[in-house]
Amino acid sequence: MIARMSHVSVFVLSQESAFEFYVNKLGFKVHTDAPMGEGLRWLTVTSPEQPDLEITLIPVMEGMMFTKESAATMKDMIQKGTFGFGVFECKDIYATYEELKAKGVEFIKEPKKEFYGIEALFKDDSGNWFSLGQKS
């Protein structure tokens, strides 16, 4: 029986830029940053409050996972904000919203009360969008 999830992937346009965004803007911690050869690296980050779930920042490029054509399609989808999605939770959405906005995080929806709690929406540096929520 499956016990838990340990890794989840976010496809990014640049690992260097994603590193800057996830670590310096969102405040995540680097868990693993290891070279894999041929200019590739295994880069995972974690939320300080959830260190057992690693977010793998996977670059979209021709090679192991993608053909030239599929990499171009994926990059286009990510940049248009039509591919990645995830939900992050916080304890004080208004304070977190202001903190992230001051660090240059692009929000596409300000915090708003919804039936499930308070939610804001933001994009990462590649174009993936995320919900930032605070439960009611």
N, C-alpha and C positions, 0 to 999 in steps of 0.2 A: 504494500500500500504506500502511496506517495505521502511523504511526511511534510514537505515544505518546498518552496521555491527558493533557490539560492542566487540565481542570476536572471537578469532580464536585459534585453538588448535595446539600445537606442542607436539607430543608424544616423551618422553624422557626415557632414561634408568635409570636415577637417578635424582630426583628433587634436591638433594643437589648439585650435579655436575652441573646440568643445571642452578641452581641459580648462582653459581660461574661464569659460562660461560656468561650467558646473562647479569648479573649485572656488574661483574668486568672486563669482556673482551669487550663486546659489548656496555656497558655504559647505559643499560636500567635501568629503575627505577621499584622498586617493587610497585605494585598497591595494591595487596591483598595477604596476607600470613596468612591463617586461618586454624586451625586444623579442620578436619572433622571426627575424631574418627578412631579407629583401625589403627593408624599410618599414615593415609591419611591426606593430606592438599590441600587446594585450593590455588594454587600459580599462580598469574598473574603478568606479567611485561609489561611495556609500553616504547615506545621510548619517550625520553624527548620532541620531537617535534610533537608527535602524541599521547598524553595521553588518548584520548578517544577510542583507539583501544587496548584492552587488549589481550596479548598473554598468553594463559593458558598453563602452562607446566605440561602436564599430564603424570604421570609415567605409563609405561607398566608393569602391574603385574596382576597376577591372582586375580580375585575379581569381582567387580561390572561390569566392561566393558568386561573383557576378561576371557575366560576359560584358563586352564593351557596350552593347545595346541595352542590356538590363541595368547596368550602372548608370547610363545616361537617363533612362526612364525613372529609376529610383531617385536620382539627384533632382530631376525635374519635379517629381511628386513631393519630395521633402521641401524644396524651396517654395513651392506653392502652398505649403501647409496642408496637404491632402494625404499625408501618410502617417506620421508618428502621432501618438496620443498617449497620455498617462495622467494619473491623478496623484497629486501630492497633498498631504494634510499638514496643517499647522495648528498651533494652539490659539494664536491671535492673528487672524487674517489681516486686520487693518494695519497692525504694526509690521507684519511680514510684507504686505503689499508696499508700504511706504519704504521699507528698507531695500527691497529688491528694485523698486522703481528708481530709487536714488543711486543704485549701482548700475543703472542702465538697462535693466530687464524690460523688454517690450511687452506691455500688457495689451491685450485685445478686448478685454472686458474688465472693468473695475469691479471691486467686491460688490456683490448683490445678494440679497437674501432670496433664497430659493426654497422649495418645499423640503429639501434634503439638508439644508444648512446654508452657509454663506460661501459663495464661489466667485473666484476671479479666474481669468484665462490669460496665459502668457505664452510666448514663443521662445524657444531656445535660439542660439545663434545660427543654427542650420535651417530653421523653419518648422521644426516639430512643435506642436502645441500641447500645452498641459493645463489641467485644471488645478487650481490651488484652492483647497477647501478647508472650512472649519465646520465641524458637525454641530448641529443644534444642541 
